[in-house]
């Protein structure tokens, strides 16, 4: 404002608006500004006092009935969990004297939602649970990407397509994934031109991305399957236990169909491109080991165990080896059966003489598709190591898994004479190394290290099956959980010995245990969730030092 003149410049057309206040008295100008200010103030006041009623009247603050029920159930679960935690803390020697009535004042209160959109009694809880499972699956792909298990190409394939399934709001089954055929199928033109040097690398890169994508899809299904029971439990109070059980069964079947779809695709890839897949798996395995090495160095650096400059130099060295792996051409060679046997975990640490004896005990067998390799309920006479092809694992005529090269099956028949827990059927042409129980038991009698290795392998497998759907292991990723399992060991208490199991995770693998206050003995295979147990006839117990 200069000498009573206001000039406002601007606008796309560079127009100039000029307001001349020459000749207008100060009193009138003050009135003008007062009126404008009053209008602005009145507008803000009206908006502030009426907007809440307007938004509520339009129903914009209402929460969908299905979401309200899930939030209420989740809130109740959190409250119960906090109350249980408080009960645990009361037994702590350092906190037992606290004013717990005062602590109770800080416990969360259950959420009560009154403004609900729709009829709470007519909601589709299955659709909402499917939607939450899909969101968890989506986030799992990014987690695998951060951990170096899934590349950018694979995560984009899976994430972009699952968004379309999410848009349907859980109204379609989780197994309705027609898009998988499109993203996993190798184009025919690429298949026909793979022999040309220019297209060979393109073909191999596409195959590697597809294999990585399918593998990550299977891992994601295994992760979300662990959440079904907890998600369904949040709705049990509304729909009843019987309906909740049916709902959980339906969702688990849909997830299992997805998992088997991915496993079948991986099986077909191994059959169609055996050498290429071995090369891809070898490169992925080496990359995963180096990722783990780098993460370990970063943890040690954060903990102050190693100096910053030392850690940086070590990370540079790891990343240099990573680059070398990525730049190196794939080694297209199938490992020999003896090579596969030498790398099984239960031979780790054995002398060359013992390994050579085990190799000598193994007999090569071949099976055609559909052949019954092991039958559920049989006592069994040995264990096998798959060296070529794939087998289906079935329980009561339901396929629960597909295993391939490097898988060891039937070790409990050798260790404890346990009947077969599932049918093992050749899914493709299979080559396997068979090791008979009698000869393996003789070898274990001469080599305690071999027996210990087999028992620890069996212990990890049973611990995984028993614990994977329980807290807190439910929220661990597959690899985090398996790394945790690898820290466990098998103890062999002598007859009438006892073990202190306080603060530990223990799985009774063989024998019986007696627990104070329990009249009946505890039989294998089960979790020993007790502070102390005795073993009248001796036993094998898998123990993890920290719960």
Secondary structure, DSSP 8 states (H G I E B T S, - for coil): -BTTEEEEE-STT--EEEEE-TT--HHHHHHHHHHHHHHHHHHHHHHHHHHHHHHHHHTTT-EEHHHHHHHHHHHHHHHHHHHHHHHHHHT-TTTTTS-HHHHHTTS--------EES-GGG--HHHHHHHHHHHHHHHHHHHHHHTTSS-HHHHHHHHHHHHHHHTTTT-S-TT--THHHHHHS--HHHHHTTTSHHHHHHHHHHHHHHHHHHHHHHHHHHHHHTTHHHHHHTTHHHH-HHHHHHHHHHHHHHHHHHHHHHHHHHHHHHHHSHHHHHHHHHHHHHHHHHHHHHHHHHHHHHTTSS-HHHHHHHHHHHHHHHHHHHHS--------HHHHHHTSGGGTT--HHHHHHHHHH-EEEEE-TT-EEE-TT---SEEEEEEES-EEEEETTEEEEEE-TT-EE-HHHHHH----SSEEEESS-EEEEEEEHHHHHHHHHH-HHHHHHHHHHHHHHHHHHHHTTSTTGGGS-HHHHHHHHTT-EEE---TTEEEE-TT-EEEEEEEEEB-TT-SS-EESSEE--SSEEEETT-EEEEEES--
